[in-house]
Amino acid sequence: KQQIAATIPDSLFMKIRAKGTAYEIWEALQGDFQNKSRMVAVDLQRRLQQERCTEKGDLRAHFAKLRLMREELAGMGQPPGEDEFYAIILRSLPYSFEPYISALNTTSSVLGTVLSPNKLMQAFTDKYDRRNIGKKPQNEENTAFFAETGRKGAMGEIPKRVASTV
């Protein structure tokens, strides 16, 4: 009992101090941690199902987050199934992907096949990459804007913020 008490926080010890044997203490600790891990898994499942990518969001980062959440759930012994994860992916996409979702679903139906979640994410990543070909990152556009619009401030000097980008 002393060995267990020495390895747990005082707040946890206060919960189990009335237990008579080391076995009873262990059972109480085990039950407490199992309940907490169940609550964590339920919360993570809820967050996974509610995850959404914004219209101008980074789809690659979004998919990485979905994969990570799925792996964490798998580590807890509660991964979403292939069909469930497929539906989560589709639900999480921005509205602008609706025509592509429809085309993929129609093609899958005609061919009698269903893409795996990984292949589905790859198809949308390819579409996302094609949409963004030739677009400048936001930082470059802002730098160009500052360089073109305001070389001089009100006092005739180049502001420090602009000077660093010029």
N, C-alpha and C positions, 0 to 999 in steps of 0.2 A: 504494500500500500504506500509506503514511504517513497519507493522508487517511482511509482506513478505520480504521486503528488509532487515530487521534485522536478518532473519534466513537463508539467502543464502550467498554464497561467493561473494566477490566484483566483481570477474571476470564474474560471472553469472548476477549480478545486472547490469553491464554495458551493457549487451545484451538487457535487458528488461526495462531500465530506461525511454525510450521514450513512453512506453505504458501509456494510459490515466487512465484506471480504474484497480482496483484490479482483476476484472474478466479477463481483457485482459492480465494482467501480468500472472495470473494463467494459462490461455490457452496457452500462449507462453512457460511457464515453462513445462507444461504437454506435449506439442508437442516436445520440446527439449529432455525430458527424454524418451519419447516413441521411438524417433528415435535412441537414444543411446542404449536402451535396445534391439531394433531390430538388431542393428549392433553387439551387444555382442552375441545375439542368433545366428546370421548367422556365426560369427567367431567361436563360440563353435561347431556348427554343422559341419563346415569345419574341425576343429581340430579332432572331433570325427571320421569323415570319413577317415582322414589321419593317425590316430593312428595305429601303428604297434608294435608288440612284436618282439624283436630280437631273433635270434636262441638260444642264451644262456640266454635270459631274463627270469625274474620271471613272469610266466604266471598268478599266483595268483594276484600279484600286478597289472599286466596289466588289468585283468578283473575287479579288484576293481576300477581302473581308468576309464574304460569304463562305469561301473555302475554309478560312481559319475557324469561323464559328462552327462549321460542320465537323472539322477535325477535333475541336474542343468537345463537342457533343459525343463524338465517337470515343474520345478518351474517357468520357463518363459512362460509356456503355449505352448511349442513347442517340445514335446517329439517325438523321432523317433518312428514310428509304429513297431509292432512286427516283420514284415517281413523285414523292413529296418534294424532294429537292429540285426537281425539274419544274414543278409548279411554283416553288418559291422564287426560282430564278426568273421565270416569266413575269410573275407578279411584281418583282422588284425593278423592272426596267422602266425607263422614262416613257411617257406617252408617245413620243416621237418614233418609237420603235414598233408601234402597233402594226403598221403595214408589213413590216418585216416579220413580225410574229405570225401574222396571218398567212403570209407566203410560206413560211417554214412549216406551219401546221398543215396547210393544204398539201404541200409537197410530201410531207411525212405520211399523210393520209392516203394520197395517191399511190405512194410506193409501199405502203403497208409497213413502214418502219418508224421507229422513234429514236431520236438522237439521245445519247447518254448525256447526263448533265455537263460533263467536261466538254463534249463536242458541241453542245448547245452554247456554252459560254465561249468557246472558240469561234463559233459562227458569228456571235454578236460582237466579239472583240474585233474580228476581221471587218465587220460592217462599221464599227466605231472608228477603226483606224482609217478606213476609206473615207469616212466623213471628214476626218481631221487632217487629211493630206494637204499640205500647203498652207495650213493655218499657222500663224505665228503664235508662240506662247504669249500669254497676257503681259508678262514683264517686258518683252521686246516692244509690244505695241505701246505701252505706257512710256517707255524710254523714248521712243520715236516721237510720241505726242509732246512730251516735255521739251525735247530738243527743237521741235518745229515751232511751238507756240509761244514760248516765253524765255528767250535768251536773257532778257534783262528784266529786272524787277522794277518796282516803283521808283527806286532811287538810282536807276541806271546801272545797277550791278547785276551780275549773274548770281541768282540765289544758290546757296550751297547745295541744296538738294538737286537742283538742275545741273549745277556745275559738275557734280560727280557722274552724271549720266551723259554729259556732252563730250 
